[in-house]
């Protein structure tokens, strides 16, 4: 019985560990990402939609570059 327990423990230890890792690379972040909610450091200080101080979006391109655009007080800036 002792031998069987040792064999089962040995098999369990060496069969449960694997080095197989699967890395997934996602390329689905391309496109336009729009800021929809802002939160501050005070409790319940969330602002959404047109009530936010500014409207902002990021445009992620396929070549790894992006553009950030912000509209605040009818002034549009792009970086």
Biopython code that builds the backbone (N, CA, C, O; Angstrom):
import numpy as np
from Bio.PDB.StructureBuilder import StructureBuilder

atoms = [
    (1, "UNK", "N", (0.830, -1.203, 0.000)),
    (1, "UNK", "CA", (0.000, 0.000, 0.000)),
    (1, "UNK", "C", (0.865, 1.254, 0.000)),
    (1, "UNK", "O", (0.550, 2.245, -0.658)),
    (2, "UNK", "N", (1.981, 1.190, 0.763)),
    (2, "UNK", "CA", (2.894, 2.316, 0.796)),
    (2, "UNK", "C", (3.455, 2.596, -0.598)),
    (2, "UNK", "O", (3.562, 3.748, -1.019)),
    (3, "UNK", "N", (3.803, 1.543, -1.289)),
    (3, "UNK", "CA", (4.386, 1.670, -2.617)),
    (3, "UNK", "C", (3.393, 2.312, -3.587)),
    (3, "UNK", "O", (3.762, 3.170, -4.389)),
    (4, "UNK", "N", (2.153, 1.897, -3.508)),
    (4, "UNK", "CA", (1.127, 2.445, -4.385)),
    (4, "UNK", "C", (0.927, 3.942, -4.122)),
    (4, "UNK", "O", (0.775, 4.720, -5.063)),
    (5, "UNK", "N", (0.927, 4.342, -2.864)),
    (5, "UNK", "CA", (0.779, 5.748, -2.497)),
    (5, "UNK", "C", (1.943, 6.568, -3.024)),
    (5, "UNK", "O", (1.747, 7.673, -3.529)),
    (6, "UNK", "N", (3.143, 6.041, -2.912)),
    (6, "UNK", "CA", (4.323, 6.754, -3.395)),
    (6, "UNK", "C", (4.273, 6.891, -4.917)),
    (6, "UNK", "O", (4.595, 7.953, -5.452)),
    (7, "UNK", "N", (3.879, 5.841, -5.610)),
    (7, "UNK", "CA", (3.798, 5.882, -7.073)),
    (7, "UNK", "C", (2.738, 6.886, -7.528)),
    (7, "UNK", "O", (2.969, 7.664, -8.453)),
    (8, "UNK", "N", (1.596, 6.862, -6.883)),
    (8, "UNK", "CA", (0.524, 7.804, -7.242)),
    (8, "UNK", "C", (0.961, 9.243, -6.964)),
    (8, "UNK", "O", (0.709, 10.128, -7.782)),
    (9, "UNK", "N", (1.604, 9.487, -5.838)),
    (9, "UNK", "CA", (2.086, 10.821, -5.510)),
    (9, "UNK", "C", (3.136, 11.273, -6.517)),
    (9, "UNK", "O", (3.119, 12.421, -6.962)),
    (10, "UNK", "N", (4.047, 10.373, -6.879)),
    (10, "UNK", "CA", (5.086, 10.671, -7.855)),
    (10, "UNK", "C", (4.471, 11.040, -9.204)),
    (10, "UNK", "O", (4.872, 12.032, -9.813)),
    (11, "UNK", "N", (3.519, 10.268, -9.667)),
    (11, "UNK", "CA", (2.866, 10.543, -10.942)),
    (11, "UNK", "C", (2.080, 11.851, -10.897)),
    (11, "UNK", "O", (2.084, 12.619, -11.860)),
    (12, "UNK", "N", (1.414, 12.097, -9.789)),
    (12, "UNK", "CA", (0.630, 13.316, -9.633)),
    (12, "UNK", "C", (1.529, 14.549, -9.703)),
    (12, "UNK", "O", (1.187, 15.531, -10.362)),
    (13, "UNK", "N", (2.663, 14.502, -9.034)),
    (13, "UNK", "CA", (3.572, 15.648, -8.994)),
    (13, "UNK", "C", (4.158, 15.930, -10.364)),
    (13, "UNK", "O", (4.193, 17.084, -10.790)),
    (14, "UNK", "N", (4.613, 14.913, -11.057)),
    (14, "UNK", "CA", (5.293, 15.129, -12.328)),
    (14, "UNK", "C", (4.346, 15.264, -13.521)),
    (14, "UNK", "O", (4.750, 15.770, -14.568)),
    (15, "UNK", "N", (3.127, 14.833, -13.385)),
    (15, "UNK", "CA", (2.186, 14.974, -14.492)),
    (15, "UNK", "C", (1.361, 16.255, -14.388)),
    (15, "UNK", "O", (0.776, 16.688, -15.381)),
    (16, "UNK", "N", (1.305, 16.857, -13.226)),
    (16, "UNK", "CA", (0.472, 18.041, -13.056)),
    (16, "UNK", "C", (1.167, 19.315, -13.520)),
    (16, "UNK", "O", (0.495, 20.307, -13.800)),
    (17, "UNK", "N", (2.470, 19.312, -13.605)),
    (17, "UNK", "CA", (3.209, 20.499, -14.012)),
    (17, "UNK", "C", (3.554, 20.408, -15.494)),
    (17, "UNK", "O", (4.085, 19.400, -15.960)),
    (18, "UNK", "N", (3.248, 21.462, -16.217)),
    (18, "UNK", "CA", (3.603, 21.505, -17.626)),
    (18, "UNK", "C", (4.285, 22.825, -17.922)),
    (18, "UNK", "O", (4.125, 23.801, -17.189)),
    (19, "UNK", "N", (5.034, 22.845, -18.983)),
    (19, "UNK", "CA", (5.705, 24.067, -19.401)),
    (19, "UNK", "C", (5.017, 24.684, -20.607)),
    (19, "UNK", "O", (5.511, 25.662, -21.167)),
    (20, "UNK", "N", (3.894, 24.129, -21.011)),
    (20, "UNK", "CA", (3.182, 24.648, -22.160)),
    (20, "UNK", "C", (2.503, 25.964, -21.786)),
    (20, "UNK", "O", (1.631, 26.001, -20.917)),
    (21, "UNK", "N", (2.907, 27.023, -22.441)),
    (21, "UNK", "CA", (2.261, 28.311, -22.244)),
    (21, "UNK", "C", (1.786, 28.814, -23.594)),
    (21, "UNK", "O", (2.470, 28.667, -24.607)),
    (22, "UNK", "N", (0.645, 29.388, -23.590)),
    (22, "UNK", "CA", (0.077, 29.928, -24.814)),
    (22, "UNK", "C", (0.008, 31.436, -24.665)),
    (22, "UNK", "O", (-0.665, 31.955, -23.774)),
    (23, "UNK", "N", (0.702, 32.126, -25.537)),
    (23, "UNK", "CA", (0.656, 33.577, -25.536)),
    (23, "UNK", "C", (-0.261, 34.030, -26.652)),
    (23, "UNK", "O", (-0.091, 33.659, -27.813)),
    (24, "UNK", "N", (-1.223, 34.830, -26.281)),
    (24, "UNK", "CA", (-2.142, 35.334, -27.291)),
    (24, "UNK", "C", (-1.817, 36.790, -27.569)),
    (24, "UNK", "O", (-1.710, 37.603, -26.650)),
    (25, "UNK", "N", (-1.665, 37.100, -28.808)),
    (25, "UNK", "CA", (-1.419, 38.474, -29.231)),
    (25, "UNK", "C", (-2.697, 38.963, -29.891)),
    (25, "UNK", "O", (-3.167, 38.401, -30.881)),
    (26, "UNK", "N", (-3.236, 40.007, -29.325)),
    (26, "UNK", "CA", (-4.465, 40.530, -29.891)),
    (26, "UNK", "C", (-4.159, 41.771, -30.711)),
    (26, "UNK", "O", (-3.436, 42.666, -30.272)),
    (27, "UNK", "N", (-4.710, 41.804, -31.879)),
    (27, "UNK", "CA", (-4.569, 42.954, -32.756)),
    (27, "UNK", "C", (-5.912, 43.643, -32.962)),
    (27, "UNK", "O", (-6.107, 44.346, -33.953)),
    (28, "UNK", "N", (-6.828, 43.444, -32.037)),
    (28, "UNK", "CA", (-8.164, 43.987, -32.210)),
    (28, "UNK", "C", (-8.362, 45.344, -31.536)),
    (28, "UNK", "O", (-9.496, 45.770, -31.313)),
    (29, "UNK", "N", (-7.270, 46.015, -31.215)),
    (29, "UNK", "CA", (-7.401, 47.328, -30.589)),
    (29, "UNK", "C", (-7.428, 48.449, -31.615)),
    (29, "UNK", "O", (-7.631, 49.607, -31.250)),
    (30, "UNK", "N", (-7.229, 48.135, -32.884)),
    (30, "UNK", "CA", (-7.211, 49.161, -33.927)),
    (30, "UNK", "C", (-8.588, 49.803, -34.081)),
    (30, "UNK", "O", (-9.621, 49.171, -33.858)),
    (31, "UNK", "N", (-8.570, 51.051, -34.462)),
    (31, "UNK", "CA", (-9.822, 51.765, -34.668)),
    (31, "UNK", "C", (-9.946, 52.948, -33.737)),
    (31, "UNK", "O", (-8.960, 53.393, -33.149)),
    (32, "UNK", "N", (-11.132, 53.446, -33.605)),
    (32, "UNK", "CA", (-11.401, 54.645, -32.810)),
    (32, "UNK", "C", (-11.887, 54.254, -31.417)),
    (32, "UNK", "O", (-12.845, 53.496, -31.271)),
    (33, "UNK", "N", (-11.214, 54.781, -30.403)),
    (33, "UNK", "CA", (-11.590, 54.558, -29.003)),
    (33, "UNK", "C", (-11.994, 55.907, -28.421)),
    (33, "UNK", "O", (-11.211, 56.857, -28.433)),
    (34, "UNK", "N", (-13.207, 55.984, -27.917)),
    (34, "UNK", "CA", (-13.761, 57.241, -27.428)),
    (34, "UNK", "C", (-13.872, 57.213, -25.907)),
    (34, "UNK", "O", (-14.287, 56.218, -25.312)),
    (35, "UNK", "N", (-13.491, 58.333, -25.296)),
    (35, "UNK", "CA", (-13.634, 58.498, -23.848)),
    (35, "UNK", "C", (-15.120, 58.646, -23.528)),
    (35, "UNK", "O", (-15.781, 59.542, -24.053)),
    (36, "UNK", "N", (-15.643, 57.779, -22.678)),
    (36, "UNK", "CA", (-17.068, 57.807, -22.372)),
    (36, "UNK", "C", (-17.363, 58.150, -20.922)),
    (36, "UNK", "O", (-18.493, 58.511, -20.591)),
    (37, "UNK", "N", (-16.354, 58.041, -20.044)),
    (37, "UNK", "CA", (-16.591, 58.336, -18.630)),
    (37, "UNK", "C", (-15.301, 58.809, -17.983)),
    (37, "UNK", "O", (-14.225, 58.288, -18.274)),
    (38, "UNK", "N", (-15.410, 59.790, -17.111)),
    (38, "UNK", "CA", (-14.268, 60.268, -16.327)),
    (38, "UNK", "C", (-14.635, 60.156, -14.855)),
    (38, "UNK", "O", (-15.781, 60.378, -14.466)),
    (39, "UNK", "N", (-13.643, 59.810, -14.045)),
    (39, "UNK", "CA", (-13.866, 59.762, -12.600)),
    (39, "UNK", "C", (-12.740, 60.496, -11.902)),
    (39, "UNK", "O", (-11.590, 60.464, -12.338)),
    (40, "UNK", "N", (-13.088, 61.152, -10.823)),
    (40, "UNK", "CA", (-12.110, 61.916, -10.061)),
    (40, "UNK", "C", (-11.718, 61.207, -8.787)),
    (40, "UNK", "O", (-12.092, 60.056, -8.563)),
    (41, "UNK", "N", (-10.967, 61.892, -7.960)),
    (41, "UNK", "CA", (-10.486, 61.289, -6.723)),
    (41, "UNK", "C", (-11.510, 61.354, -5.586)),
    (41, "UNK", "O", (-11.334, 60.700, -4.557)),
    (42, "UNK", "N", (-12.558, 62.125, -5.762)),
    (42, "UNK", "CA", (-13.587, 62.226, -4.727)),
    (42, "UNK", "C", (-14.633, 61.139, -4.944)),
    (42, "UNK", "O", (-14.830, 60.690, -6.073)),
    (43, "UNK", "N", (-15.292, 60.721, -3.901)),
    (43, "UNK", "CA", (-16.307, 59.677, -3.946)),
    (43, "UNK", "C", (-17.474, 60.106, -4.828)),
    (43, "UNK", "O", (-17.961, 61.230, -4.711)),
    (44, "UNK", "N", (-17.923, 59.215, -5.710)),
    (44, "UNK", "CA", (-19.033, 59.467, -6.638)),
    (44, "UNK", "C", (-18.795, 60.672, -7.539)),
    (44, "UNK", "O", (-19.718, 61.448, -7.787)),
    (45, "UNK", "N", (-17.583, 60.839, -8.028)),
    (45, "UNK", "CA", (-17.307, 61.980, -8.900)),
    (45, "UNK", "C", (-17.129, 61.519, -10.349)),
    (45, "UNK", "O", (-16.127, 61.829, -10.994)),
    (46, "UNK", "N", (-18.104, 60.785, -10.840)),
    (46, "UNK", "CA", (-18.063, 60.317, -12.224)),
    (46, "UNK", "C", (-18.858, 61.258, -13.122)),
    (46, "UNK", "O", (-19.925, 61.746, -12.750)),
    (47, "UNK", "N", (-18.314, 61.501, -14.314)),
    (47, "UNK", "CA", (-18.980, 62.324, -15.315)),
    (47, "UNK", "C", (-19.025, 61.525, -16.608)),
    (47, "UNK", "O", (-18.027, 60.916, -16.995)),
    (48, "UNK", "N", (-20.156, 61.521, -17.273)),
    (48, "UNK", "CA", (-20.302, 60.735, -18.500)),
    (48, "UNK", "C", (-20.833, 61.597, -19.636)),
    (48, "UNK", "O", (-21.487, 62.617, -19.416)),
    (49, "UNK", "N", (-20.532, 61.156, -20.865)),
    (49, "UNK", "CA", (-21.112, 61.761, -22.061)),
    (49, "UNK", "C", (-20.800, 63.229, -22.247)),
    (49, "UNK", "O", (-19.669, 63.663, -22.033)),
    (50, "UNK", "N", (-21.792, 63.985, -22.643)),
    (50, "UNK", "CA", (-21.597, 65.407, -22.937)),
    (50, "UNK", "C", (-21.407, 66.245, -21.681)),
    (50, "UNK", "O", (-21.045, 67.417, -21.789)),
    (51, "UNK", "N", (-21.634, 65.695, -20.502)),
    (51, "UNK", "CA", (-21.422, 66.428, -19.255)),
    (51, "UNK", "C", (-19.931, 66.505, -18.883)),
    (51, "UNK", "O", (-19.563, 67.250, -17.975)),
    (52, "UNK", "N", (-19.077, 65.748, -19.571)),
    (52, "UNK", "CA", (-17.644, 65.782, -19.281)),
    (52, "UNK", "C", (-17.061, 67.128, -19.702)),
    (52, "UNK", "O", (-17.593, 67.785, -20.597)),
    (53, "UNK", "N", (-15.973, 67.536, -19.060)),
    (53, "UNK", "CA", (-15.327, 68.813, -19.384)),
    (53, "UNK", "C", (-14.796, 68.844, -20.807)),
    (53, "UNK", "O", (-14.723, 69.916, -21.407)),
    (54, "UNK", "N", (-14.431, 67.714, -21.355)),
    (54, "UNK", "CA", (-13.950, 67.624, -22.726)),
    (54, "UNK", "C", (-14.333, 66.293, -23.334)),
    (54, "UNK", "O", (-14.615, 65.323, -22.631)),
    (55, "UNK", "N", (-14.337, 66.268, -24.653)),
    (55, "UNK", "CA", (-14.585, 65.042, -25.413)),
    (55, "UNK", "C", (-13.250, 64.626, -26.021)),
    (55, "UNK", "O", (-12.507, 65.460, -26.539)),
    (56, "UNK", "N", (-12.951, 63.333, -25.954)),
    (56, "UNK", "CA", (-11.636, 62.877, -26.389)),
    (56, "UNK", "C", (-11.747, 61.524, -27.064)),
    (56, "UNK", "O", (-12.586, 60.704, -26.692)),
    (57, "UNK", "N", (-10.886, 61.287, -28.072)),
    (57, "UNK", "CA", (-10.815, 59.965, -28.682)),
    (57, "UNK", "C", (-9.402, 59.699, -29.178)),
    (57, "UNK", "O", (-8.636, 60.619, -29.467)),
    (58, "UNK", "N", (-9.083, 58.417, -29.268)),
    (58, "UNK", "CA", (-7.819, 57.943, -29.823)),
    (58, "UNK", "C", (-8.126, 57.148, -31.082)),
    (58, "UNK", "O", (-9.086, 56.379, -31.122)),
    (59, "UNK", "N", (-7.313, 57.334, -32.100)),
    (59, "UNK", "CA", (-7.448, 56.575, -33.329)),
    (59, "UNK", "C", (-6.179, 55.740, -33.496)),
    (59, "UNK", "O", (-5.113, 56.278, -33.795)),
    (60, "UNK", "N", (-6.298, 54.413, -33.300)),
    (60, "UNK", "CA", (-5.164, 53.499, -33.393)),
    (60, "UNK", "C", (-5.081, 52.951, -34.814)),
    (60, "UNK", "O", (-6.035, 52.363, -35.323)),
    (61, "UNK", "N", (-3.921, 53.152, -35.449)),
    (61, "UNK", "CA", (-3.708, 52.736, -36.831)),
    (61, "UNK", "C", (-3.052, 51.362, -36.895)),
    (61, "UNK", "O", (-2.474, 50.901, -35.911)),
    (62, "UNK", "N", (-3.138, 50.715, -38.040)),
    (62, "UNK", "CA", (-2.562, 49.386, -38.236)),
    (62, "UNK", "C", (-1.039, 49.390, -38.206)),
    (62, "UNK", "O", (-0.433, 48.353, -37.940)),
    (63, "UNK", "N", (-0.407, 50.530, -38.471)),
    (63, "UNK", "CA", (1.054, 50.583, -38.502)),
    (63, "UNK", "C", (1.680, 50.850, -37.133)),
    (63, "UNK", "O", (2.884, 51.089, -37.043)),
    (64, "UNK", "N", (0.876, 50.813, -36.067)),
    (64, "UNK", "CA", (1.390, 50.997, -34.708)),
    (64, "UNK", "C", (1.370, 52.438, -34.223)),
    (64, "UNK", "O", (1.802, 52.705, -33.102)),
    (65, "UNK", "N", (0.888, 53.365, -35.021)),
    (65, "UNK", "CA", (0.798, 54.762, -34.607)),
    (65, "UNK", "C", (-0.622, 55.072, -34.132)),
    (65, "UNK", "O", (-1.553, 54.300, -34.365)),
    (66, "UNK", "N", (-0.767, 56.208, -33.466)),
    (66, "UNK", "CA", (-2.094, 56.625, -33.024)),
    (66, "UNK", "C", (-2.193, 58.138, -33.048)),
    (66, "UNK", "O", (-1.186, 58.845, -33.076)),
    (67, "UNK", "N", (-3.418, 58.616, -33.037)),
    (67, "UNK", "CA", (-3.714, 60.040, -32.990)),
    (67, "UNK", "C", (-4.678, 60.278, -31.837)),
    (67, "UNK", "O", (-5.662, 59.556, -31.673)),
    (68, "UNK", "N", (-4.381, 61.299, -31.044)),
    (68, "UNK", "CA", (-5.262, 61.668, -29.928)),
    (68, "UNK", "C", (-5.915, 62.994, -30.275)),
    (68, "UNK", "O", (-5.233, 63.942, -30.664)),
    (69, "UNK", "N", (-7.227, 63.066, -30.138)),
    (69, "UNK", "CA", (-7.956, 64.302, -30.408)),
    (69, "UNK", "C", (-8.814, 64.656, -29.207)),
    (69, "UNK", "O", (-9.444, 63.795, -28.594)),
    (70, "UNK", "N", (-8.825, 65.945, -28.884)),
    (70, "UNK", "CA", (-9.620, 66.420, -27.748)),
    (70, "UNK", "C", (-10.327, 67.704, -28.130)),
    (70, "UNK", "O", (-9.739, 68.585, -28.757)),
    (71, "UNK", "N", (-11.596, 67.808, -27.749)),
    (71, "UNK", "CA", (-12.374, 69.022, -27.964)),
    (71, "UNK", "C", (-12.797, 69.554, -26.599)),
    (71, "UNK", "O", (-13.478, 68.877, -25.829)),
    (72, "UNK", "N", (-12.368, 70.802, -26.319)),
    (72, "UNK", "CA", (-12.708, 71.431, -25.037)),
    (72, "UNK", "C", (-12.989, 72.906, -25.292)),
    (72, "UNK", "O", (-12.166, 73.609, -25.878)),
    (73, "UNK", "N", (-14.130, 73.362, -24.861)),
    (73, "UNK", "CA", (-14.548, 74.757, -25.052)),
    (73, "UNK", "C", (-14.466, 75.164, -26.516)),
    (73, "UNK", "O", (-13.963, 76.236, -26.851)),
    (74, "UNK", "N", (-14.968, 74.291, -27.379)),
    (74, "UNK", "CA", (-14.999, 74.506, -28.826)),
    (74, "UNK", "C", (-13.605, 74.644, -29.454)),
    (74, "UNK", "O", (-13.481, 75.150, -30.569)),
    (75, "UNK", "N", (-12.567, 74.205, -28.756)),
    (75, "UNK", "CA", (-11.199, 74.195, -29.289)),
    (75, "UNK", "C", (-10.797, 72.737, -29.455)),
    (75, "UNK", "O", (-10.830, 71.960, -28.501)),
    (76, "UNK", "N", (-10.416, 72.375, -30.683)),
    (76, "UNK", "CA", (-10.013, 71.007, -30.971)),
    (76, "UNK", "C", (-8.496, 70.930, -31.088)),
    (76, "UNK", "O", (-7.879, 71.696, -31.828)),
    (77, "UNK", "N", (-7.904, 69.995, -30.347)),
    (77, "UNK", "CA", (-6.457, 69.771, -30.424)),
    (77, "UNK", "C", (-6.208, 68.331, -30.824)),
    (77, "UNK", "O", (-6.943, 67.422, -30.439)),
    (78, "UNK", "N", (-5.158, 68.144, -31.606)),
    (78, "UNK", "CA", (-4.790, 66.816, -32.084)),
    (78, "UNK", "C", (-3.300, 66.617, -31.855)),
    (78, "UNK", "O", (-2.486, 67.500, -32.124)),
    (79, "UNK", "N", (-2.971, 65.456, -31.359)),
    (79, "UNK", "CA", (-1.548, 65.136, -31.128)),
    (79, "UNK", "C", (-1.265, 63.751, -31.676)),
    (79, "UNK", "O", (-0.133, 63.274, -31.592)),
]
sb = StructureBuilder()
sb.init_structure("model")
sb.init_model(0)
sb.init_chain("A")
sb.init_seg("    ")
for serial, (resi, resn, name, xyz) in enumerate(atoms, 1):
    if name == "N":
        sb.init_residue(resn, " ", resi, " ")
    sb.init_atom(name, np.array(xyz, "f"), 0.0, 1.0, " ", f" {name:<3s}", serial, name[0])
structure = sb.get_structure()
